[in-house]
C-alpha cells in the first residue's frame, strides 16, 4: 500500500482531505476542497511524533507541509475531525511505521516562531514579553495585513459590499457614539494599538485622548500617525501599562481588543483599575472576544467549539478550555485568555459598573478576518520579505481558523457598554440610538 494511503488509513479514512506525499503517492477524495501536501519525511515526522493540532501547525509553519485549496471550506469541513494517530487502530499505525521507519516518531525541533514565556502569569514583565512576541514584529507587516486603517480588531459591516476601511471607520464611530464623546471630554484608550481610535475620537469628536500600549513598535508608529493626522495637540500616546496610569479620572474609557490579554487571574483587578480611572457618570466600552458558555454537543455548534479549541482560541485557565489550544498559545497569543461574556457582565456589575448595553458582532469578525487573510495572500511576497515565511504562515492559518470559528459559533465577540453611576444617575437618554 502506498505511503499516502497508509497515512490516510491511519487517520481513520473517509476524510474530506486529499493527501499528497513526497514519494508521489496520493490518497483521499479527488474532489476534496483541501489538499495536504507533505513535502518530506520531516513533515510526516512532525505530524506522527506530535499527533493533532501541534504537529500539523509545526509542519505547516516550518514549510514541511502545505495546505492548498479552499482553506476556509476545508477548515469548516474538518472541524469535527481529530487528526490524531492515537485515535485509530494500532495496526494501521504499525503499517505506516513499517513503511517509513522509526525515525518518523522522532520529533524534529520546533520552528523558531514557537515561543514559551517565563515568569509569573500576567506579571508586568511576562505581559510585556507576550505583547512583544505578537505586536513587535513589524509595523509594515501589520499594514500589509490590516490595510491603511491599522485597526487590529473586529470591523463593523453595514453590508458585505463595504470596504475594510469603511467597516473599520464605522466601528470606531460606533464606539465613539456609544461613549457619547463630545468636545472637551477626556478619553482613555487602553491597549491603543497604532492609535486609530484616539485619532478618530480627537478628529471627529474633539476629545482629548490618551492611548496606552506596552508594545514599543506600536507606540512609535502611533505617535507618528498622531502627528500626521494633525491631532498631536489633543492626543498623547504612552508606552505604559494600564496598571501604572496615574492621572485619572477620564470621562470615557475604550478597551478594544485588549481584554483578551488581561488573564483570568487579573480580570477583576482590571475592572477595578478601570473603575478607579473613570469619572462618575463616565462610560466604559469593552470590546472583546469571548468563549461560548454552552456545552459541547454533537451538532454544528459542538464541531465549531471543538475547532475553536483546537485551532482558533486563546484560552482560559480551566482544564477543558485548554485542550489542544497550542497553535494560539505557542505561536500567536501566548498567555491569551478568553472569558464568557456573562462572566464579564457579572464582573463589571459586581465592581461598581452598571451594564447598559451588549451587542454581539460575531459575524462581523468572520468578515473582517477573511479580508485580512485576503490582504495577506495578496501581499504574500512582501509579507514574507518583512517577517519571514514561518511567521507569515502562522498568520495565514491562525486568521483563517479564527474566521471559521466565528462563522460556526465556536467563539464570539461582544461590545459591552457600562457606566459608572453618579449617585444613581447614568446620564443615558431614555432610548439611546447607536
C-alpha positions as CSV (number, residue, x, y, z in Angstrom):
1,X,0.0,0.0,0.0
2,X,1.3,3.5,-0.9
3,X,2.6,5.8,1.8
4,X,-0.3,8.3,1.4
5,X,-2.9,5.6,1.7
6,X,-1.2,4.2,4.8
7,X,-1.4,7.7,6.4
8,X,-5.0,8.2,5.2
9,X,-6.0,4.8,6.8
10,X,-4.0,5.5,10.0
11,X,-6.1,8.7,10.4
12,X,-9.3,6.7,10.1
13,X,-10.0,7.0,6.4
14,X,-13.1,8.7,5.0
15,X,-11.6,12.2,5.5
16,X,-12.6,15.3,3.4
17,X,-8.9,15.8,2.7
18,X,-6.6,14.7,0.0
19,X,-3.1,13.8,0.9
20,X,-0.1,14.1,-1.5
21,X,3.2,12.8,-0.1
22,X,6.8,13.3,-1.1
23,X,7.0,9.8,-2.6
24,X,4.4,10.7,-5.2
25,X,1.6,8.8,-3.7
26,X,-1.9,10.3,-3.1
27,X,-5.0,9.3,-1.1
28,X,-8.4,10.8,-0.3
29,X,-11.2,12.1,-2.5
30,X,-10.3,13.7,-5.8
31,X,-12.8,16.5,-5.3
32,X,-11.6,17.4,-1.7
33,X,-11.6,21.1,-1.1
34,X,-8.2,20.9,0.7
35,X,-5.0,19.1,-0.2
36,X,-2.4,18.4,2.5
37,X,0.9,18.2,0.7
38,X,3.6,16.5,2.8
39,X,7.0,17.6,1.2
40,X,9.4,15.4,3.1
41,X,9.8,12.8,5.8
42,X,10.3,15.5,8.4
43,X,6.8,16.8,7.7
44,X,5.4,13.3,8.3
45,X,7.6,13.0,11.4
46,X,6.2,16.3,12.8
47,X,2.7,15.0,12.4
48,X,3.3,11.5,13.7
49,X,5.5,12.4,16.6
50,X,3.1,15.1,17.9
51,X,-0.3,13.9,16.7
52,X,-3.1,16.5,16.5
53,X,-3.0,20.3,16.1
54,X,0.5,20.9,17.3
55,X,2.1,18.5,14.9
56,X,0.1,19.9,12.0
57,X,0.9,23.5,13.0
58,X,4.6,22.8,13.3
59,X,4.7,21.0,9.9
60,X,2.8,23.8,8.1
61,X,4.7,26.7,9.8
62,X,8.1,25.1,9.0
63,X,7.1,24.6,5.4
64,X,7.4,20.8,5.5
65,X,3.6,20.6,4.8
66,X,1.4,22.9,2.6
67,X,-2.3,23.2,2.9
68,X,-3.7,24.1,-0.6
69,X,-7.2,24.8,-1.8
70,X,-10.2,26.5,-0.2
71,X,-8.7,26.9,3.3
72,X,-11.9,28.2,4.8
73,X,-14.1,25.4,3.5
74,X,-11.6,22.8,4.4
75,X,-11.3,24.0,8.0
76,X,-15.1,24.0,8.3
77,X,-15.3,20.5,6.9
78,X,-12.5,19.3,9.2
79,X,-14.0,20.9,12.3
80,X,-15.2,17.6,13.6
81,X,-12.1,15.7,12.8
82,X,-9.4,14.6,15.3
83,X,-6.3,14.2,13.1
84,X,-4.5,12.2,15.7
85,X,-2.7,8.9,15.3
86,X,-3.6,7.9,18.8
87,X,-7.3,7.7,18.0
88,X,-7.1,4.8,15.4
89,X,-6.5,1.1,15.4
90,X,-2.8,0.3,16.3
91,X,-2.5,-2.0,13.2
92,X,-2.9,1.0,10.8
93,X,-0.2,2.9,12.7
94,X,2.1,-0.1,12.7
95,X,1.8,-0.4,8.9
96,X,2.7,3.2,8.5
97,X,5.7,2.9,10.7
98,X,6.8,-0.2,8.9
99,X,6.7,1.7,5.6
100,X,8.6,4.7,6.9
101,X,10.9,3.5,9.8
102,X,11.1,4.5,13.4
103,X,12.6,7.9,12.5
104,X,9.1,9.2,11.8
105,X,8.4,9.1,15.6
106,X,11.4,11.3,16.4
107,X,10.1,14.8,16.9
108,X,12.1,17.5,14.9
109,X,13.0,20.7,16.7
110,X,10.0,23.2,16.8
111,X,10.0,26.1,14.3
112,X,11.8,29.2,15.7
113,X,8.4,31.1,15.7
114,X,7.3,29.0,18.6
115,X,7.6,30.8,22.0
116,X,7.5,29.8,25.7
117,X,7.4,32.6,28.2
118,X,8.9,32.6,31.6
119,X,7.9,34.2,34.9
120,X,4.7,34.5,36.7
121,X,1.5,34.5,34.7
122,X,0.4,38.1,33.8
123,X,3.1,39.8,35.7
124,X,4.2,43.0,34.1
125,X,7.4,41.6,32.7
126,X,5.7,38.5,31.3
127,X,2.9,40.5,29.8
128,X,5.4,42.8,28.1
129,X,7.1,39.7,26.6
130,X,3.8,38.3,25.4
131,X,2.7,41.5,23.8
132,X,6.2,42.0,22.2
133,X,6.0,38.5,20.7
134,X,2.7,39.3,19.0
135,X,3.0,43.0,18.2
136,X,6.7,43.9,18.0
137,X,7.0,42.0,14.7
138,X,6.9,44.7,12.0
139,X,4.6,47.6,11.6
140,X,4.9,47.2,7.9
141,X,3.7,43.6,8.1
142,X,0.7,44.7,10.0
143,X,0.0,47.4,7.4
144,X,0.1,44.7,4.7
145,X,-2.5,42.6,6.6
146,X,-4.7,45.3,8.2
147,X,-4.7,47.9,5.5
148,X,-4.3,51.7,5.9
149,X,-6.6,51.9,8.9
150,X,-4.2,49.9,11.0
151,X,-7.1,48.7,13.2
152,X,-6.5,45.2,14.6
153,X,-9.9,44.4,15.9
154,X,-13.3,43.4,14.5
155,X,-14.8,45.9,12.0
156,X,-18.5,46.9,11.6
157,X,-20.0,45.8,8.3
158,X,-23.1,47.8,7.3
159,X,-23.2,45.5,4.3
160,X,-21.0,42.9,2.8
161,X,-20.1,45.2,-0.1
162,X,-18.4,47.7,2.2
163,X,-14.6,48.0,2.1
164,X,-12.4,47.0,5.0
165,X,-11.5,50.7,5.6
166,X,-15.2,51.7,5.6
167,X,-16.0,49.0,8.0
168,X,-13.2,49.9,10.4
169,X,-14.2,53.6,10.3
170,X,-17.8,52.5,11.1
171,X,-16.6,50.5,14.1
172,X,-14.6,53.4,15.5
173,X,-17.6,55.7,15.1
174,X,-19.9,53.2,16.8
175,X,-17.6,53.1,19.8
176,X,-17.5,56.9,19.8
177,X,-21.3,57.1,19.7
178,X,-21.7,54.5,22.5
179,X,-19.3,56.5,24.7
180,X,-21.2,59.7,23.8
181,X,-17.9,61.5,23.1
182,X,-18.1,65.3,22.9
183,X,-15.6,68.1,22.5
184,X,-13.6,68.7,25.7
185,X,-14.1,65.2,27.1
186,X,-11.1,63.2,28.2
187,X,-10.8,59.7,26.7
188,X,-8.5,56.8,27.7
189,X,-8.0,54.1,25.1
190,X,-6.5,51.0,26.9
191,X,-4.3,48.9,24.5
192,X,-4.4,51.7,21.9
193,X,-2.6,49.7,19.1
194,X,-1.4,52.1,16.4
195,X,-3.6,54.9,17.6
196,X,-6.6,54.6,15.3
197,X,-9.3,55.0,18.0
198,X,-7.7,58.1,19.7
199,X,-7.1,59.7,16.3
200,X,-10.7,59.2,15.2
201,X,-12.1,60.4,18.5
202,X,-9.9,63.6,18.5
203,X,-10.5,64.3,14.8
204,X,-14.3,63.7,14.7
205,X,-15.4,64.3,18.3
206,X,-13.0,66.9,19.6
207,X,-11.9,64.9,22.6
208,X,-8.5,65.0,24.4
209,X,-7.3,61.4,24.3
210,X,-4.6,59.3,26.0
211,X,-3.7,56.0,24.4
212,X,-1.6,53.4,26.3
213,X,0.2,50.3,24.9
214,X,3.1,48.2,26.1
215,X,4.3,47.5,22.6
216,X,7.3,49.7,21.7
217,X,6.8,49.4,18.0
218,X,3.1,50.2,18.3
219,X,3.8,53.3,20.4
220,X,6.4,54.6,18.0
221,X,4.2,54.3,14.9
222,X,1.1,55.6,16.8
223,X,2.9,58.8,17.7
224,X,3.9,59.3,14.1
225,X,0.3,58.7,12.9
226,X,-1.0,61.2,15.5
227,X,1.4,63.8,14.2
228,X,0.4,63.1,10.6
229,X,-3.3,63.4,11.5
230,X,-2.7,66.8,12.9
231,X,-4.1,66.0,16.4
232,X,-0.9,65.9,18.4
233,X,-2.2,68.8,20.5
234,X,-5.1,66.6,21.7
235,X,-3.7,63.1,21.7
236,X,-0.9,61.5,23.8
237,X,0.5,58.1,23.2
238,X,2.2,56.4,26.1
239,X,4.3,53.3,26.4
240,X,2.7,52.4,29.7
241,X,1.0,49.5,31.5
242,X,-2.6,50.2,32.3
243,X,-1.8,49.3,35.9
244,X,0.5,52.3,36.1
245,X,-1.8,55.1,34.8
246,X,-1.6,57.8,37.5
247,X,-3.7,60.7,36.1
248,X,-7.4,59.8,36.2
249,X,-10.2,60.5,36.1
250,X,-11.2,60.1,32.4
251,X,-14.7,60.9,31.1
252,X,-14.7,57.8,28.9
253,X,-12.7,54.6,28.5
254,X,-12.4,52.4,25.5
255,X,-10.9,48.9,25.7
256,X,-10.8,47.4,22.2
257,X,-9.2,44.0,21.7
258,X,-7.3,44.4,25.0
259,X,-9.3,42.3,27.4
260,X,-8.1,39.1,25.8
261,X,-4.6,39.8,27.1
262,X,-5.6,40.5,30.7
263,X,-6.0,37.0,32.0
264,X,-8.4,35.4,34.4
265,X,-6.2,35.9,37.4
266,X,-6.2,39.7,36.7
267,X,-9.7,40.1,35.4
268,X,-11.3,41.6,38.5
269,X,-8.3,43.8,39.2
270,X,-8.5,45.1,35.6
271,X,-12.2,46.0,36.1
272,X,-11.4,47.7,39.4
273,X,-8.5,49.7,37.8
274,X,-10.7,51.0,35.0
275,X,-13.4,51.9,37.6
276,X,-10.9,53.9,39.5
277,X,-9.7,55.7,36.4
278,X,-13.3,56.6,35.3
279,X,-15.1,59.8,36.4
280,X,-18.6,59.4,38.0
281,X,-21.1,59.3,35.1
282,X,-18.3,58.1,32.7
283,X,-18.8,55.3,30.3
284,X,-16.7,52.2,29.6
285,X,-16.8,50.3,26.3
286,X,-15.3,46.8,26.5
287,X,-14.9,45.2,23.0
288,X,-13.6,41.7,23.4
289,X,-13.6,38.2,22.0
290,X,-15.5,35.7,24.2
291,X,-15.7,31.9,24.5
292,X,-19.1,30.3,24.5
293,X,-20.8,29.2,27.6
294,X,-22.9,26.4,26.2
295,X,-21.9,22.8,26.5
296,X,-20.2,21.0,23.6
297,X,-22.7,18.8,21.6
298,X,-22.6,16.6,18.6
299,X,-24.0,19.0,16.1
300,X,-22.7,22.1,14.2
301,X,-22.2,24.1,17.4
302,X,-20.3,21.3,19.0
303,X,-18.0,20.9,16.0
304,X,-17.4,24.7,16.0
305,X,-16.5,24.7,19.6
306,X,-14.1,21.8,19.0
307,X,-12.5,23.7,16.1
308,X,-12.2,26.8,18.2
309,X,-10.4,24.9,21.0
310,X,-8.0,23.2,18.6
311,X,-7.2,26.0,16.2
312,X,-8.6,29.4,16.9
313,X,-9.0,30.4,20.5
314,X,-6.8,31.9,23.2
315,X,-7.9,30.0,26.3
316,X,-8.9,30.4,29.9
317,X,-7.3,28.7,32.9
318,X,-9.8,25.8,33.3
319,X,-8.7,22.4,32.1
320,X,-11.5,21.9,29.5
321,X,-10.7,25.2,27.6
322,X,-7.0,24.4,27.5
323,X,-7.5,21.3,25.4
324,X,-5.5,21.4,22.1
325,X,-5.0,25.1,22.1
326,X,-1.3,25.0,21.3
327,X,-1.4,26.9,17.9
328,X,-2.6,30.0,19.7
329,X,-0.6,29.8,22.9
330,X,2.7,28.8,21.3
331,X,2.6,30.9,18.2
332,X,0.1,33.7,18.3
333,X,-1.2,34.9,21.7
334,X,0.9,33.5,24.5
335,X,-1.0,33.7,27.8
336,X,-4.1,35.0,26.0
337,X,-7.4,34.1,27.8
338,X,-11.0,34.4,26.7
339,X,-13.9,34.9,29.1
340,X,-17.6,34.1,28.7
341,X,-19.5,37.3,28.2
342,X,-21.9,36.6,31.1
343,X,-19.0,36.4,33.5
344,X,-17.7,39.7,32.1
345,X,-21.1,41.4,32.7
346,X,-21.3,40.0,36.2
347,X,-17.7,41.1,37.0
348,X,-18.5,44.6,35.8
349,X,-21.7,44.7,37.8
350,X,-20.1,43.4,41.0
351,X,-17.4,46.1,40.9
352,X,-19.3,49.3,40.6
353,X,-20.3,49.4,37.0
354,X,-23.9,49.3,35.6
355,X,-24.1,47.5,32.3
356,X,-26.4,49.3,29.9
357,X,-25.9,47.6,26.5
358,X,-24.5,44.4,25.0
359,X,-24.0,43.8,21.3
360,X,-22.6,40.7,19.5
361,X,-20.5,41.3,16.4
362,X,-19.7,37.6,15.8
363,X,-20.4,37.5,12.1
364,X,-18.6,40.8,11.6
365,X,-15.4,39.3,12.8
366,X,-15.7,36.4,10.3
367,X,-15.9,39.0,7.5
368,X,-13.0,41.1,9.0
369,X,-10.7,38.1,9.2
370,X,-11.4,37.0,5.7
371,X,-10.4,40.4,4.5
372,X,-7.2,40.2,6.5
373,X,-6.4,36.8,5.0
374,X,-7.1,38.1,1.5
375,X,-4.7,41.1,2.2
376,X,-2.0,38.7,3.4
377,X,-2.3,36.4,0.5
378,X,-2.3,39.4,-2.0
379,X,0.8,40.7,-0.4
380,X,2.4,37.4,0.4
381,X,5.9,38.0,-1.1
382,X,6.2,41.4,0.7
383,X,5.0,39.9,3.9
384,X,7.5,37.0,3.7
385,X,10.2,39.5,3.0
386,X,9.2,41.5,6.0
387,X,8.8,38.8,8.7
388,X,9.9,35.5,7.1
389,X,7.8,32.7,5.7
390,X,7.3,30.9,9.0
391,X,5.6,33.9,10.7
392,X,3.5,34.6,7.5
393,X,2.3,31.0,7.6
394,X,1.4,31.4,11.3
395,X,-0.8,34.3,10.4
396,X,-2.5,32.7,7.4
397,X,-3.6,29.6,9.3
398,X,-4.5,31.4,12.5
399,X,-6.6,34.0,10.9
400,X,-8.4,31.5,8.6
401,X,-9.1,29.2,11.5
402,X,-10.4,32.1,13.6
403,X,-12.7,33.2,10.7
404,X,-14.2,29.7,10.6
405,X,-14.6,29.6,14.3
406,X,-16.5,32.9,14.4
407,X,-18.7,31.8,11.4
408,X,-19.6,28.5,13.1
409,X,-20.2,29.9,16.6
410,X,-17.2,28.5,18.3
411,X,-16.2,31.9,19.5
412,X,-17.9,35.2,19.6
413,X,-17.2,38.9,20.2
414,X,-19.2,41.5,22.1
415,X,-19.2,45.2,22.9
416,X,-20.3,45.7,26.5
417,X,-21.2,49.2,27.4
418,X,-21.2,50.2,31.1
419,X,-21.4,53.3,33.1
420,X,-20.0,54.3,36.5
421,X,-23.2,55.8,38.0
422,X,-23.1,59.2,39.7
423,X,-25.2,58.7,42.8
424,X,-27.7,56.7,40.7
425,X,-27.6,58.9,37.7
426,X,-26.5,57.1,34.5
427,X,-26.6,60.1,32.1
428,X,-28.2,57.9,29.5
429,X,-31.3,59.1,27.5
430,X,-34.4,57.0,27.8
431,X,-33.9,55.5,24.4
432,X,-30.3,55.7,23.2
433,X,-29.5,55.5,19.5
434,X,-26.2,54.0,18.5
